[in-house]
Amino acid sequence: MNCPNCQAEVAPEAAFCQQCGARMGEPEEGSEQEARGEEPLAQQAEKSAPAPPEPPPAQPAGAKAQAPAYDESTRPLGIGTFFLMLFVFAIPVVNIIMMIVWTLSSKNLNQKNFAAAALIWTVILLVVAVLFSAMVGVFFSVIMEQVFFPPGVLN
């Protein structure tokens, strides 16, 4: 028996063609459906169904999976880079300078974002520390004024 679509030799009990995948025993073009002005079901399905995605190429047996290829600007940071950055962030004054340098000039987006986040947190904490120091200074100056200059002593 031959396939009506590709004319390949097909076993008589086969439901589908091995070559083109056509269903065996389907009405051929020019059938009753076309005579009534209807499209064949196969053509209707082709119009409504999206094309199936192509499967990824098969890897040979025993082949190791390759790591994804990263662009230099988006490759993940390694443990050594994180360790170095955190070590530098622990050094006073140098940390702020390096945060600014890495934020403005790093070619790696992950390193740039990490340095920018650390810089933002550092600025927030410095502002909070200055405000807290000012409040403590005012508090102690009021207490010292009352201790050294009690009310009514100068009058």
ABEGO torsion letter per residue (X at the ends): XBBAAAGBBBBAABABBAAAGBBBGBBBBGBAAAAAGBBBAAAAAAAABBBBBBBBBBBBBGBBBBBBBBBAAABBBBAAAAAAAAAAAABBGAAAAAAAAAAAABABAAAAAAAAAAAAAAAAAAAAAAAAAAAAAAAAAAAAAAAABBBGAAX
